[in-house]
């Protein structure tokens, strides 16, 4: 068997075993060219899928066989087979439409531990909330109403199976029990919270867009235990390394990424990204690299995935990817 590999703009056919040697890849969602890119840390772009409209967020199953990609302006969710990188199904729902048949913006997506339910945030519905899709039955089972605004991104902590949904316009983080699908806490978080990631020590790390802060929440109590100022400005997202050493918060205004020591609760590196644009961080599974998608909107440059070595805290490679990648996930192979 062979797989199509795209290097420096040329298509090359490589044996499948060459791709299997890659333990993981980066999924980068490029908005303007409507394309889902799979990026190898050593080869660059190795797969791509062109959607009907802008892809914004994505989540993969643990075995890497399938991905769910949110298309807010569709409005729908694409289900991709990662072996063939083709669409195998599409999730559509009346809940994905807002007033006057406008899009309710299905945007954030997350899978529960059992991978039996997909959670989809709809921030522009008449009543914003979360749509629950039953994967086994292949149907939307319910909508959870939330009377808060600005819910752009959501994620599930896989130690507790609790869902955390930052509300940027209301300075709140909503916590859902994915077993009962009930709201169990609403946590005040200042500065326009928009991104969330989890540490193995049982903490939720929340990035706020408007004040440069990162807020740490104890997952057991769902109380704020620390607020860290990065000195950065502008929009971005956050990720936490799987070994729990570092959190990474990106800032489009100051054009950099702040690497935070999660135990010392302090910024240990500020890495310039080189040009203006929003950036989306993802740590490698072995916690040795940080991948940052950079969206150079409003410039002729396009977009990149930048690879940062966490031992040297320096950029070691850059790949041109799409037009403005922002959003995605790590795909385990």
C-alpha beads as a LAMMPS data file, in Angstrom:
LAMMPS data file: protein, C-alpha beads

333 atoms
332 bonds

1 atom types
1 bond types

-500.0 500.0 xlo xhi
-500.0 500.0 ylo yhi
-500.0 500.0 zlo zhi

Masses

1 110.0

Atoms # bond

1 1 1 0.000 0.000 0.000
2 1 1 1.094 3.601 -0.613
3 1 1 0.183 7.002 0.723
4 1 1 0.360 10.354 -1.020
5 1 1 2.999 12.605 0.587
6 1 1 3.190 16.309 -0.254
7 1 1 6.670 17.821 0.067
8 1 1 7.640 21.311 -1.132
9 1 1 4.548 21.410 -3.314
10 1 1 5.292 18.093 -5.087
11 1 1 3.337 14.872 -4.643
12 1 1 5.501 11.867 -3.788
13 1 1 4.416 8.274 -3.290
14 1 1 5.934 6.527 -0.293
15 1 1 5.340 3.054 1.085
16 1 1 2.817 2.959 3.887
17 1 1 5.504 1.623 6.216
18 1 1 7.312 4.956 5.915
19 1 1 4.258 6.742 7.272
20 1 1 3.751 4.188 10.008
21 1 1 7.206 5.082 11.317
22 1 1 5.750 8.466 12.300
23 1 1 4.402 8.021 15.826
24 1 1 2.242 11.110 15.665
25 1 1 1.371 14.025 13.448
26 1 1 -0.098 17.505 13.801
27 1 1 -3.558 18.294 12.457
28 1 1 -3.678 21.919 11.315
29 1 1 -6.974 23.455 10.248
30 1 1 -6.471 26.183 7.653
31 1 1 -9.389 28.592 7.445
32 1 1 -9.120 30.497 4.172
33 1 1 -8.338 27.526 1.944
34 1 1 -10.835 25.334 3.857
35 1 1 -8.287 22.563 4.283
36 1 1 -7.415 20.028 6.979
37 1 1 -3.667 19.331 6.852
38 1 1 -1.796 16.439 8.444
39 1 1 1.759 17.557 9.192
40 1 1 4.579 15.164 10.027
41 1 1 7.167 16.677 12.432
42 1 1 9.923 15.433 10.095
43 1 1 8.351 15.427 6.616
44 1 1 5.957 18.357 6.545
45 1 1 2.525 17.963 4.958
46 1 1 1.661 14.302 4.347
47 1 1 -2.123 14.462 3.899
48 1 1 -4.856 16.974 3.294
49 1 1 -8.631 17.163 3.032
50 1 1 -10.552 20.090 1.577
51 1 1 -13.838 20.832 3.349
52 1 1 -16.888 22.720 2.092
53 1 1 -16.078 25.670 4.345
54 1 1 -13.685 26.796 7.066
55 1 1 -12.587 24.066 9.504
56 1 1 -12.132 25.497 13.014
57 1 1 -11.661 22.826 15.691
58 1 1 -10.917 19.115 15.636
59 1 1 -10.623 16.094 17.897
60 1 1 -9.311 12.600 17.149
61 1 1 -10.141 9.241 18.672
62 1 1 -7.456 7.780 20.943
63 1 1 -6.444 5.167 18.359
64 1 1 -6.127 7.842 15.687
65 1 1 -8.521 6.114 13.302
66 1 1 -11.116 8.876 13.102
67 1 1 -11.418 12.643 13.509
68 1 1 -14.301 15.024 14.046
69 1 1 -13.821 18.435 12.401
70 1 1 -16.117 21.398 13.153
71 1 1 -17.229 23.471 10.154
72 1 1 -19.060 26.413 11.798
73 1 1 -20.277 28.011 8.572
74 1 1 -21.410 24.648 7.170
75 1 1 -22.913 24.330 9.639
76 1 1 -21.908 20.725 10.322
77 1 1 -19.253 18.375 11.684
78 1 1 -17.189 16.308 9.256
79 1 1 -16.135 12.801 10.298
80 1 1 -12.825 11.858 8.666
81 1 1 -11.254 8.463 8.157
82 1 1 -7.590 9.178 8.910
83 1 1 -6.278 6.211 6.903
84 1 1 -7.714 7.491 3.645
85 1 1 -8.181 11.111 4.756
86 1 1 -11.664 11.125 3.295
87 1 1 -15.052 12.072 4.670
88 1 1 -17.000 9.080 5.943
89 1 1 -19.952 10.942 7.409
90 1 1 -21.311 14.339 8.326
91 1 1 -23.157 15.396 11.487
92 1 1 -26.003 17.804 10.820
93 1 1 -28.685 19.087 13.167
94 1 1 -31.382 21.714 13.473
95 1 1 -29.506 22.804 16.614
96 1 1 -26.682 24.020 14.369
97 1 1 -28.887 26.836 13.054
98 1 1 -29.567 30.130 14.786
99 1 1 -32.125 32.872 14.165
100 1 1 -33.298 33.295 10.550
101 1 1 -31.482 30.115 9.495
102 1 1 -28.083 31.636 10.265
103 1 1 -25.353 29.348 11.572
104 1 1 -25.322 28.696 15.318
105 1 1 -21.571 28.168 14.828
106 1 1 -20.845 24.580 15.871
107 1 1 -17.247 25.197 16.890
108 1 1 -15.655 23.490 19.894
109 1 1 -15.614 19.666 19.850
110 1 1 -14.587 17.111 22.499
111 1 1 -14.894 13.357 23.087
112 1 1 -15.687 11.744 26.433
113 1 1 -13.445 8.976 27.786
114 1 1 -15.537 6.136 26.409
115 1 1 -15.686 7.885 23.020
116 1 1 -19.396 7.279 23.103
117 1 1 -20.346 10.966 22.975
118 1 1 -19.139 13.969 21.016
119 1 1 -19.766 17.374 22.602
120 1 1 -20.226 20.339 20.238
121 1 1 -20.373 23.947 21.384
122 1 1 -22.844 26.253 19.614
123 1 1 -22.085 29.840 20.595
124 1 1 -24.345 31.692 18.137
125 1 1 -27.594 29.848 18.808
126 1 1 -30.573 31.838 20.075
127 1 1 -29.754 30.113 23.364
128 1 1 -26.064 29.110 23.330
129 1 1 -25.168 25.680 24.576
130 1 1 -23.661 22.265 23.924
131 1 1 -25.034 19.655 21.522
132 1 1 -24.445 16.000 22.421
133 1 1 -23.964 13.493 19.596
134 1 1 -24.351 9.772 20.358
135 1 1 -21.557 8.122 18.368
136 1 1 -22.833 4.553 18.569
137 1 1 -26.373 5.495 17.555
138 1 1 -25.080 8.116 15.079
139 1 1 -27.568 10.758 16.135
140 1 1 -27.809 13.999 18.086
141 1 1 -29.297 13.071 21.437
142 1 1 -29.770 16.431 23.190
143 1 1 -28.837 20.073 23.613
144 1 1 -27.676 21.508 26.940
145 1 1 -28.706 25.176 27.211
146 1 1 -26.231 27.704 28.609
147 1 1 -27.216 31.315 29.199
148 1 1 -23.665 32.597 28.695
149 1 1 -21.858 34.036 25.667
150 1 1 -18.531 33.604 23.930
151 1 1 -18.170 29.825 24.175
152 1 1 -15.594 29.201 21.453
153 1 1 -13.525 26.198 22.559
154 1 1 -14.218 23.313 24.946
155 1 1 -12.277 20.311 26.217
156 1 1 -12.716 17.255 28.451
157 1 1 -10.345 16.298 31.263
158 1 1 -9.771 12.584 30.760
159 1 1 -8.978 11.911 34.408
160 1 1 -12.399 13.024 35.610
161 1 1 -14.396 13.024 32.334
162 1 1 -15.557 16.559 33.143
163 1 1 -16.028 19.069 30.337
164 1 1 -14.735 22.629 30.699
165 1 1 -16.225 25.334 28.470
166 1 1 -14.698 28.852 28.735
167 1 1 -17.090 31.746 28.081
168 1 1 -15.018 34.630 26.749
169 1 1 -17.785 37.248 26.801
170 1 1 -18.996 36.458 30.314
171 1 1 -15.736 35.698 32.149
172 1 1 -16.920 32.268 33.226
173 1 1 -15.903 28.630 32.741
174 1 1 -18.798 26.159 32.688
175 1 1 -18.120 22.648 34.029
176 1 1 -20.266 19.714 32.833
177 1 1 -20.456 16.159 34.148
178 1 1 -20.314 14.078 30.942
179 1 1 -21.905 11.085 32.653
180 1 1 -25.078 12.968 33.584
181 1 1 -24.693 15.889 31.129
182 1 1 -25.533 18.274 33.958
183 1 1 -23.844 21.557 34.843
184 1 1 -21.905 21.049 38.078
185 1 1 -20.070 24.385 38.417
186 1 1 -19.696 27.821 36.848
187 1 1 -16.276 29.264 37.704
188 1 1 -15.512 33.013 37.458
189 1 1 -12.350 33.548 35.374
190 1 1 -11.296 37.064 34.387
191 1 1 -9.878 38.406 31.142
192 1 1 -11.981 36.688 28.486
193 1 1 -11.279 32.965 28.965
194 1 1 -11.160 31.075 25.666
195 1 1 -8.746 28.130 25.855
196 1 1 -8.359 25.269 28.341
197 1 1 -5.998 22.320 28.773
198 1 1 -5.282 19.868 31.587
199 1 1 -2.276 18.753 33.610
200 1 1 -1.759 15.209 34.954
201 1 1 -1.642 16.764 38.446
202 1 1 -5.380 17.487 38.259
203 1 1 -5.453 21.096 37.126
204 1 1 -7.241 22.965 34.359
205 1 1 -5.153 25.721 32.771
206 1 1 -7.236 28.493 31.184
207 1 1 -5.959 31.069 28.684
208 1 1 -7.679 34.486 28.659
209 1 1 -7.473 36.633 25.536
210 1 1 -7.994 40.130 26.909
211 1 1 -5.587 40.573 29.839
212 1 1 -2.662 38.224 29.096
213 1 1 -3.473 35.966 32.029
214 1 1 -3.465 32.214 32.563
215 1 1 -5.714 30.875 35.319
216 1 1 -5.124 27.593 37.140
217 1 1 -8.148 25.663 38.440
218 1 1 -8.036 22.737 40.866
219 1 1 -10.157 20.095 39.148
220 1 1 -11.134 18.370 42.392
221 1 1 -12.700 21.499 43.890
222 1 1 -13.194 23.486 40.673
223 1 1 -11.785 26.533 42.416
224 1 1 -9.219 29.000 41.061
225 1 1 -5.868 28.450 42.783
226 1 1 -3.570 30.748 40.778
227 1 1 -3.623 33.549 38.212
228 1 1 -0.379 33.972 36.233
229 1 1 0.362 37.106 34.227
230 1 1 2.371 36.431 31.068
231 1 1 2.901 40.086 29.998
232 1 1 1.687 38.997 26.561
233 1 1 -1.100 40.651 24.621
234 1 1 -3.704 39.401 22.196
235 1 1 -5.645 36.302 21.305
236 1 1 -4.340 32.754 21.394
237 1 1 -4.817 29.370 23.026
238 1 1 -3.149 27.098 25.567
239 1 1 -1.850 23.556 25.910
240 1 1 -0.203 21.578 28.733
241 1 1 2.477 18.952 28.164
242 1 1 1.529 15.371 28.974
243 1 1 4.339 15.100 31.532
244 1 1 2.934 18.121 33.356
245 1 1 6.129 20.231 33.136
246 1 1 4.970 23.061 30.926
247 1 1 1.987 25.071 29.778
248 1 1 2.189 27.119 26.573
249 1 1 0.095 30.260 26.037
250 1 1 0.230 32.012 22.663
251 1 1 -0.338 35.746 22.106
252 1 1 -1.152 37.207 18.704
253 1 1 -0.661 40.824 19.794
254 1 1 2.896 40.406 21.057
255 1 1 3.581 37.692 18.454
256 1 1 5.045 35.159 20.849
257 1 1 4.447 32.061 22.948
258 1 1 4.936 31.977 26.717
259 1 1 6.176 28.709 28.196
260 1 1 5.179 28.376 31.857
261 1 1 6.706 26.061 34.444
262 1 1 3.528 24.519 35.858
263 1 1 5.080 23.768 39.255
264 1 1 6.891 27.062 39.797
265 1 1 3.891 28.941 38.297
266 1 1 6.135 31.258 36.332
267 1 1 7.069 32.014 32.732
268 1 1 10.396 30.327 31.946
269 1 1 10.651 31.202 28.247
270 1 1 9.201 33.783 25.883
271 1 1 9.680 32.649 22.294
272 1 1 9.145 35.163 19.458
273 1 1 7.247 33.647 16.548
274 1 1 8.631 36.083 14.003
275 1 1 5.610 37.728 12.436
276 1 1 2.112 38.907 13.368
277 1 1 -0.686 36.358 13.550
278 1 1 -2.765 34.249 15.880
279 1 1 -1.107 31.044 17.065
280 1 1 -2.372 27.662 18.286
281 1 1 -0.091 25.465 20.486
282 1 1 0.109 21.667 20.740
283 1 1 2.690 19.646 22.687
284 1 1 4.103 16.432 21.265
285 1 1 3.011 13.254 23.100
286 1 1 6.543 12.785 24.501
287 1 1 6.570 16.399 25.807
288 1 1 9.835 17.145 23.966
289 1 1 8.442 19.476 21.298
290 1 1 5.911 22.270 21.043
291 1 1 4.112 22.701 17.729
292 1 1 2.666 26.156 17.077
293 1 1 0.324 26.830 14.181
294 1 1 0.665 30.429 13.014
295 1 1 -2.053 32.163 11.038
296 1 1 -0.628 35.154 9.184
297 1 1 -3.962 36.747 8.411
298 1 1 -3.791 39.940 6.389
299 1 1 -0.297 39.161 5.090
300 1 1 0.819 37.428 1.869
301 1 1 2.831 34.863 3.819
302 1 1 0.091 32.274 4.410
303 1 1 0.620 30.051 7.457
304 1 1 3.115 27.825 9.220
305 1 1 3.587 25.087 11.750
306 1 1 6.609 25.992 13.883
307 1 1 8.446 23.298 15.858
308 1 1 10.034 24.380 19.157
309 1 1 12.525 22.209 21.039
310 1 1 11.638 22.334 24.739
311 1 1 15.179 21.601 25.903
312 1 1 16.699 24.611 24.134
313 1 1 13.455 26.642 23.989
314 1 1 14.321 27.531 20.407
315 1 1 12.594 27.107 17.058
316 1 1 14.167 24.176 15.230
317 1 1 11.988 23.926 12.129
318 1 1 9.141 25.603 10.267
319 1 1 6.754 24.219 7.643
320 1 1 4.553 26.267 5.330
321 1 1 1.006 25.042 5.900
322 1 1 -2.092 26.374 4.180
323 1 1 -3.234 29.976 4.338
324 1 1 -4.091 30.586 8.000
325 1 1 -3.990 27.454 10.185
326 1 1 -5.496 27.869 13.640
327 1 1 -7.039 24.887 15.403
328 1 1 -6.493 21.173 15.373
329 1 1 -5.121 18.310 17.404
330 1 1 -2.393 15.695 17.698
331 1 1 -3.086 12.518 15.725
332 1 1 -1.556 9.340 17.146
333 1 1 -0.475 6.880 14.469

Bonds

1 1 1 2
2 1 2 3
3 1 3 4
4 1 4 5
5 1 5 6
6 1 6 7
7 1 7 8
8 1 8 9
9 1 9 10
10 1 10 11
11 1 11 12
12 1 12 13
13 1 13 14
14 1 14 15
15 1 15 16
16 1 16 17
17 1 17 18
18 1 18 19
19 1 19 20
20 1 20 21
21 1 21 22
22 1 22 23
23 1 23 24
24 1 24 25
25 1 25 26
26 1 26 27
27 1 27 28
28 1 28 29
29 1 29 30
30 1 30 31
31 1 31 32
32 1 32 33
33 1 33 34
34 1 34 35
35 1 35 36
36 1 36 37
37 1 37 38
38 1 38 39
39 1 39 40
40 1 40 41
41 1 41 42
42 1 42 43
43 1 43 44
44 1 44 45
45 1 45 46
46 1 46 47
47 1 47 48
48 1 48 49
49 1 49 50
50 1 50 51
51 1 51 52
52 1 52 53
53 1 53 54
54 1 54 55
55 1 55 56
56 1 56 57
57 1 57 58
58 1 58 59
59 1 59 60
60 1 60 61
61 1 61 62
62 1 62 63
63 1 63 64
64 1 64 65
65 1 65 66
66 1 66 67
67 1 67 68
68 1 68 69
69 1 69 70
70 1 70 71
71 1 71 72
72 1 72 73
73 1 73 74
74 1 74 75
75 1 75 76
76 1 76 77
77 1 77 78
78 1 78 79
79 1 79 80
80 1 80 81
81 1 81 82
82 1 82 83
83 1 83 84
84 1 84 85
85 1 85 86
86 1 86 87
87 1 87 88
88 1 88 89
89 1 89 90
90 1 90 91
91 1 91 92
92 1 92 93
93 1 93 94
94 1 94 95
95 1 95 96
96 1 96 97
97 1 97 98
98 1 98 99
99 1 99 100
100 1 100 101
101 1 101 102
102 1 102 103
103 1 103 104
104 1 104 105
105 1 105 106
106 1 106 107
107 1 107 108
108 1 108 109
109 1 109 110
110 1 110 111
111 1 111 112
112 1 112 113
113 1 113 114
114 1 114 115
115 1 115 116
116 1 116 117
117 1 117 118
118 1 118 119
119 1 119 120
120 1 120 121
121 1 121 122
122 1 122 123
123 1 123 124
124 1 124 125
125 1 125 126
126 1 126 127
127 1 127 128
128 1 128 129
129 1 129 130
130 1 130 131
131 1 131 132
132 1 132 133
133 1 133 134
134 1 134 135
135 1 135 136
136 1 136 137
137 1 137 138
138 1 138 139
139 1 139 140
140 1 140 141
141 1 141 142
142 1 142 143
143 1 143 144
144 1 144 145
145 1 145 146
146 1 146 147
147 1 147 148
148 1 148 149
149 1 149 150
150 1 150 151
151 1 151 152
152 1 152 153
153 1 153 154
154 1 154 155
155 1 155 156
156 1 156 157
157 1 157 158
158 1 158 159
159 1 159 160
160 1 160 161
161 1 161 162
162 1 162 163
163 1 163 164
164 1 164 165
165 1 165 166
166 1 166 167
167 1 167 168
168 1 168 169
169 1 169 170
170 1 170 171
171 1 171 172
172 1 172 173
173 1 173 174
174 1 174 175
175 1 175 176
176 1 176 177
177 1 177 178
178 1 178 179
179 1 179 180
180 1 180 181
181 1 181 182
182 1 182 183
183 1 183 184
184 1 184 185
185 1 185 186
186 1 186 187
187 1 187 188
188 1 188 189
189 1 189 190
190 1 190 191
191 1 191 192
192 1 192 193
193 1 193 194
194 1 194 195
195 1 195 196
196 1 196 197
197 1 197 198
198 1 198 199
199 1 199 200
200 1 200 201
201 1 201 202
202 1 202 203
203 1 203 204
204 1 204 205
205 1 205 206
206 1 206 207
207 1 207 208
208 1 208 209
209 1 209 210
210 1 210 211
211 1 211 212
212 1 212 213
213 1 213 214
214 1 214 215
215 1 215 216
216 1 216 217
217 1 217 218
218 1 218 219
219 1 219 220
220 1 220 221
221 1 221 222
222 1 222 223
223 1 223 224
224 1 224 225
225 1 225 226
226 1 226 227
227 1 227 228
228 1 228 229
229 1 229 230
230 1 230 231
231 1 231 232
232 1 232 233
233 1 233 234
234 1 234 235
235 1 235 236
236 1 236 237
237 1 237 238
238 1 238 239
239 1 239 240
240 1 240 241
241 1 241 242
242 1 242 243
243 1 243 244
244 1 244 245
245 1 245 246
246 1 246 247
247 1 247 248
248 1 248 249
249 1 249 250
250 1 250 251
251 1 251 252
252 1 252 253
253 1 253 254
254 1 254 255
255 1 255 256
256 1 256 257
257 1 257 258
258 1 258 259
259 1 259 260
260 1 260 261
261 1 261 262
262 1 262 263
263 1 263 264
264 1 264 265
265 1 265 266
266 1 266 267
267 1 267 268
268 1 268 269
269 1 269 270
270 1 270 271
271 1 271 272
272 1 272 273
273 1 273 274
274 1 274 275
275 1 275 276
276 1 276 277
277 1 277 278
278 1 278 279
279 1 279 280
280 1 280 281
281 1 281 282
282 1 282 283
283 1 283 284
284 1 284 285
285 1 285 286
286 1 286 287
287 1 287 288
288 1 288 289
289 1 289 290
290 1 290 291
291 1 291 292
292 1 292 293
293 1 293 294
294 1 294 295
295 1 295 296
296 1 296 297
297 1 297 298
298 1 298 299
299 1 299 300
300 1 300 301
301 1 301 302
302 1 302 303
303 1 303 304
304 1 304 305
305 1 305 306
306 1 306 307
307 1 307 308
308 1 308 309
309 1 309 310
310 1 310 311
311 1 311 312
312 1 312 313
313 1 313 314
314 1 314 315
315 1 315 316
316 1 316 317
317 1 317 318
318 1 318 319
319 1 319 320
320 1 320 321
321 1 321 322
322 1 322 323
323 1 323 324
324 1 324 325
325 1 325 326
326 1 326 327
327 1 327 328
328 1 328 329
329 1 329 330
330 1 330 331
331 1 331 332
332 1 332 333
